[in-house]
Amino acid sequence: MRRAYRDGAPGVLISGLAWLAAGTVGVLRPGTAAVHTLLVAGMVIFPLSVALTKTLGHPGRHSSDNPLGRLAIEGTLWMLTGIVVAFGVHRLNPEWFFPTMLLVVGGRYLTFQTLYGIRAYWLLGGALWAASFTLAALHATPAATAFAGAVIEIAFAVVLFRHAVSRADPSGGLLPSKGAPERTDSQELP
């Protein structure tokens, strides 16, 4: 999974950009437009992240016999259920959509520790959860909450890209070098 999807970094980056788009729309058009933006942008996270992964020289596809592929699908189904719940919560109180989505996405990232063997995903999930509870308690605007999700995910994407580069090319090259030994799963981020 690590090699196939470049430690998941492209997906985290694209997801962060989806949050950024929702926050921007939330500033320009307060109301449900930001909610719809996150939902629509969320639908293209996976295909765009696979395209970026392939552009960076990785397969963007895992082996069909990899049992972690099932966990990825199961986690996605759970996340989709959470999105439906978040939309329902939005109908009760529009301010709760983005904090609820931070919880849903944060929970999804917790499973990425198992998928990729990188403990930083626990930190990412925890950071999104902490932002959710903090911003909900402060009654932050939907745009501010979406921007928080963007900042957290984009920052973690940078960390994950650096991790992937250091595993593939300890000299710091952008693309994995041919023949460079990959680190084992035991050599991971904190």
C-alpha positions as a Markdown table, in Angstrom:
| # | Residue | x | y | z |
|---|---|---|---|---|
| 1 | Met | 0.0 | 0.0 | 0.0 |
| 2 | Arg | 2.8 | 2.4 | 0.8 |
| 3 | Arg | 4.6 | 2.0 | -2.5 |
| 4 | Ala | 1.4 | 1.8 | -4.5 |
| 5 | Tyr | 0.0 | 5.1 | -3.1 |
| 6 | Arg | 3.1 | 6.9 | -2.1 |
| 7 | Asp | 2.3 | 6.6 | 1.7 |
| 8 | Gly | -1.1 | 8.1 | 1.0 |
| 9 | Ala | 0.4 | 11.6 | 0.7 |
| 10 | Pro | -1.3 | 12.5 | -2.6 |
| 11 | Gly | -4.7 | 11.6 | -1.2 |
| 12 | Val | -4.2 | 13.7 | 1.9 |
| 13 | Leu | -3.0 | 16.6 | -0.2 |
| 14 | Ile | -6.0 | 16.4 | -2.6 |
| 15 | Ser | -8.4 | 16.1 | 0.4 |
| 16 | Gly | -6.8 | 19.2 | 1.9 |
| 17 | Leu | -7.4 | 21.0 | -1.3 |
| 18 | Ala | -11.1 | 19.9 | -1.2 |
| 19 | Trp | -11.3 | 21.5 | 2.3 |
| 20 | Leu | -9.6 | 24.6 | 1.0 |
| 21 | Ala | -12.1 | 24.9 | -1.9 |
| 22 | Ala | -15.0 | 24.5 | 0.6 |
| 23 | Gly | -13.6 | 27.2 | 2.8 |
| 24 | Thr | -13.1 | 29.6 | -0.1 |
| 25 | Val | -16.6 | 29.0 | -1.3 |
| 26 | Gly | -17.8 | 29.5 | 2.3 |
| 27 | Val | -16.3 | 32.9 | 2.4 |
| 28 | Leu | -17.6 | 34.0 | -1.0 |
| 29 | Arg | -21.1 | 32.4 | -0.7 |
| 30 | Pro | -22.2 | 31.8 | 2.8 |
| 31 | Gly | -24.8 | 29.1 | 3.1 |
| 32 | Thr | -25.0 | 25.6 | 1.7 |
| 33 | Ala | -22.6 | 26.2 | -1.2 |
| 34 | Ala | -19.6 | 25.3 | 0.9 |
| 35 | Val | -21.3 | 22.1 | 2.0 |
| 36 | His | -22.0 | 21.1 | -1.6 |
| 37 | Thr | -18.4 | 22.1 | -2.6 |
| 38 | Leu | -16.9 | 19.7 | 0.0 |
| 39 | Leu | -19.3 | 16.9 | -1.0 |
| 40 | Val | -18.6 | 17.3 | -4.7 |
| 41 | Ala | -14.8 | 17.8 | -4.2 |
| 42 | Gly | -14.8 | 14.8 | -2.0 |
| 43 | Met | -16.1 | 12.6 | -4.8 |
| 44 | Val | -13.0 | 13.3 | -6.9 |
| 45 | Ile | -10.4 | 12.9 | -4.1 |
| 46 | Phe | -9.6 | 9.3 | -5.0 |
| 47 | Pro | -9.3 | 9.6 | -8.8 |
| 48 | Leu | -7.3 | 12.8 | -8.5 |
| 49 | Ser | -5.0 | 11.3 | -5.9 |
| 50 | Val | -4.4 | 8.2 | -8.1 |
| 51 | Ala | -3.6 | 10.5 | -11.0 |
| 52 | Leu | -1.1 | 12.5 | -8.9 |
| 53 | Thr | 0.4 | 9.3 | -7.5 |
| 54 | Lys | 0.9 | 7.9 | -11.0 |
| 55 | Thr | 2.4 | 11.3 | -12.1 |
| 56 | Leu | 4.9 | 10.9 | -9.2 |
| 57 | Gly | 6.0 | 7.5 | -10.6 |
| 58 | His | 4.0 | 5.1 | -8.4 |
| 59 | Pro | 1.5 | 2.6 | -9.5 |
| 60 | Gly | -1.6 | 4.1 | -7.8 |
| 61 | Arg | -3.0 | 0.6 | -7.5 |
| 62 | His | -2.4 | -2.1 | -5.0 |
| 63 | Ser | -2.1 | -5.8 | -5.6 |
| 64 | Ser | -5.5 | -7.6 | -5.9 |
| 65 | Asp | -4.4 | -10.2 | -3.4 |
| 66 | Asn | -3.4 | -7.6 | -0.7 |
| 67 | Pro | -5.8 | -8.1 | 2.2 |
| 68 | Leu | -5.5 | -4.4 | 3.2 |
| 69 | Gly | -7.4 | -3.5 | 0.0 |
| 70 | Arg | -10.5 | -4.9 | 1.7 |
| 71 | Leu | -9.9 | -2.7 | 4.8 |
| 72 | Ala | -9.6 | 0.3 | 2.5 |
| 73 | Ile | -13.0 | -0.4 | 1.0 |
| 74 | Glu | -14.6 | -1.1 | 4.3 |
| 75 | Gly | -13.2 | 2.1 | 5.7 |
| 76 | Thr | -14.5 | 4.0 | 2.7 |
| 77 | Leu | -18.0 | 2.5 | 3.2 |
| 78 | Trp | -17.9 | 3.6 | 6.9 |
| 79 | Met | -16.8 | 7.1 | 5.9 |
| 80 | Leu | -19.7 | 7.4 | 3.3 |
| 81 | Thr | -22.1 | 6.4 | 6.1 |
| 82 | Gly | -20.5 | 9.2 | 8.2 |
| 83 | Ile | -21.0 | 11.7 | 5.4 |
| 84 | Val | -24.7 | 10.9 | 5.3 |
| 85 | Val | -24.9 | 11.4 | 9.1 |
| 86 | Ala | -23.0 | 14.7 | 8.7 |
| 87 | Phe | -25.5 | 15.9 | 6.0 |
| 88 | Gly | -28.3 | 14.9 | 8.4 |
| 89 | Val | -26.7 | 16.9 | 11.2 |
| 90 | His | -26.4 | 19.8 | 8.8 |
| 91 | Arg | -30.1 | 19.8 | 8.3 |
| 92 | Leu | -30.5 | 20.2 | 12.1 |
| 93 | Asn | -27.9 | 22.9 | 12.5 |
| 94 | Pro | -25.8 | 24.1 | 9.5 |
| 95 | Glu | -22.9 | 25.1 | 11.7 |
| 96 | Trp | -22.4 | 21.4 | 12.6 |
| 97 | Phe | -21.7 | 20.0 | 9.2 |
| 98 | Phe | -18.0 | 20.9 | 9.0 |
| 99 | Pro | -17.1 | 19.9 | 12.5 |
| 100 | Thr | -18.9 | 16.6 | 11.9 |
| 101 | Met | -17.0 | 16.1 | 8.7 |
| 102 | Leu | -13.7 | 16.7 | 10.5 |
| 103 | Leu | -14.7 | 13.8 | 12.9 |
| 104 | Val | -15.7 | 11.5 | 10.0 |
| 105 | Val | -12.5 | 12.2 | 8.0 |
| 106 | Gly | -10.4 | 12.0 | 11.1 |
| 107 | Gly | -11.8 | 8.7 | 12.0 |
| 108 | Arg | -11.1 | 7.4 | 8.5 |
| 109 | Tyr | -7.4 | 8.5 | 8.8 |
| 110 | Leu | -7.1 | 6.3 | 12.0 |
| 111 | Thr | -7.5 | 3.2 | 9.8 |
| 112 | Phe | -4.7 | 4.5 | 7.5 |
| 113 | Gln | -2.2 | 3.7 | 10.2 |
| 114 | Thr | -3.0 | 0.0 | 9.6 |
| 115 | Leu | -3.2 | 0.5 | 5.8 |
| 116 | Tyr | 0.2 | 2.2 | 5.5 |
| 117 | Gly | 1.9 | 1.4 | 8.8 |
| 118 | Ile | 2.6 | 5.0 | 9.5 |
| 119 | Arg | 1.7 | 6.3 | 13.0 |
| 120 | Ala | 1.5 | 9.9 | 11.7 |
| 121 | Tyr | -2.0 | 9.0 | 10.5 |
| 122 | Trp | -3.1 | 8.6 | 14.2 |
| 123 | Leu | -1.8 | 12.1 | 14.7 |
| 124 | Leu | -3.6 | 13.4 | 11.6 |
| 125 | Gly | -6.9 | 11.8 | 12.8 |
| 126 | Gly | -6.4 | 13.2 | 16.3 |
| 127 | Ala | -5.6 | 16.7 | 15.0 |
| 128 | Leu | -8.8 | 16.7 | 12.9 |
| 129 | Trp | -10.8 | 15.5 | 15.9 |
| 130 | Ala | -9.3 | 18.2 | 18.2 |
| 131 | Ala | -10.0 | 20.9 | 15.6 |
| 132 | Ser | -13.6 | 19.6 | 15.3 |
| 133 | Phe | -14.3 | 19.8 | 19.0 |
| 134 | Thr | -12.5 | 23.1 | 19.5 |
| 135 | Leu | -14.1 | 24.9 | 16.6 |
| 136 | Ala | -17.5 | 23.6 | 17.4 |
| 137 | Ala | -17.1 | 24.8 | 21.0 |
| 138 | Leu | -16.0 | 28.2 | 19.7 |
| 139 | His | -18.9 | 28.4 | 17.2 |
| 140 | Ala | -16.5 | 28.9 | 14.4 |
| 141 | Thr | -17.9 | 29.7 | 11.0 |
| 142 | Pro | -18.2 | 26.9 | 8.5 |
| 143 | Ala | -15.5 | 28.6 | 6.4 |
| 144 | Ala | -13.1 | 28.8 | 9.3 |
| 145 | Thr | -13.7 | 25.1 | 10.1 |
| 146 | Ala | -13.1 | 24.1 | 6.5 |
| 147 | Phe | -9.9 | 26.2 | 6.4 |
| 148 | Ala | -8.7 | 24.4 | 9.5 |
| 149 | Gly | -9.3 | 21.0 | 7.9 |
| 150 | Ala | -7.3 | 22.3 | 4.8 |
| 151 | Val | -4.4 | 23.5 | 6.9 |
| 152 | Ile | -4.2 | 20.3 | 8.9 |
| 153 | Glu | -4.4 | 18.0 | 5.9 |
| 154 | Ile | -2.0 | 20.0 | 3.7 |
| 155 | Ala | 0.5 | 20.2 | 6.5 |
| 156 | Phe | 0.3 | 16.4 | 7.1 |
| 157 | Ala | 0.6 | 15.9 | 3.3 |
| 158 | Val | 3.9 | 17.7 | 3.4 |
| 159 | Val | 5.1 | 15.4 | 6.2 |
| 160 | Leu | 3.9 | 12.3 | 4.4 |
| 161 | Phe | 5.6 | 13.3 | 1.1 |
| 162 | Arg | 8.8 | 13.9 | 3.0 |
| 163 | His | 8.5 | 10.5 | 4.6 |
| 164 | Ala | 7.9 | 8.8 | 1.2 |
| 165 | Val | 10.8 | 10.6 | -0.3 |
| 166 | Ser | 13.2 | 9.7 | 2.5 |
| 167 | Arg | 12.1 | 6.0 | 2.2 |
| 168 | Ala | 12.5 | 5.9 | -1.6 |
| 169 | Asp | 15.6 | 8.2 | -1.9 |
| 170 | Pro | 17.5 | 9.0 | 1.3 |
| 171 | Ser | 19.3 | 11.8 | -0.7 |
| 172 | Gly | 16.0 | 13.7 | -0.9 |
| 173 | Gly | 15.1 | 13.4 | -4.6 |
| 174 | Leu | 11.5 | 14.2 | -5.6 |
| 175 | Leu | 10.9 | 10.9 | -7.4 |
| 176 | Pro | 11.8 | 7.5 | -6.1 |
| 177 | Ser | 15.2 | 6.5 | -7.6 |
| 178 | Lys | 15.5 | 3.2 | -9.4 |
| 179 | Gly | 17.3 | 0.6 | -7.3 |
| 180 | Ala | 17.2 | 2.6 | -4.1 |
| 181 | Pro | 16.5 | 0.3 | -1.2 |
| 182 | Glu | 13.1 | 0.9 | 0.4 |
| 183 | Arg | 12.9 | 1.1 | 4.2 |
| 184 | Thr | 11.0 | -1.5 | 6.0 |
| 185 | Asp | 7.6 | -0.9 | 7.6 |
| 186 | Ser | 9.3 | -0.7 | 11.0 |
| 187 | Gln | 11.0 | 2.5 | 9.9 |
| 188 | Glu | 8.2 | 5.0 | 10.2 |
| 189 | Leu | 7.2 | 8.4 | 11.3 |
| 190 | Pro | 6.5 | 8.9 | 15.0 |
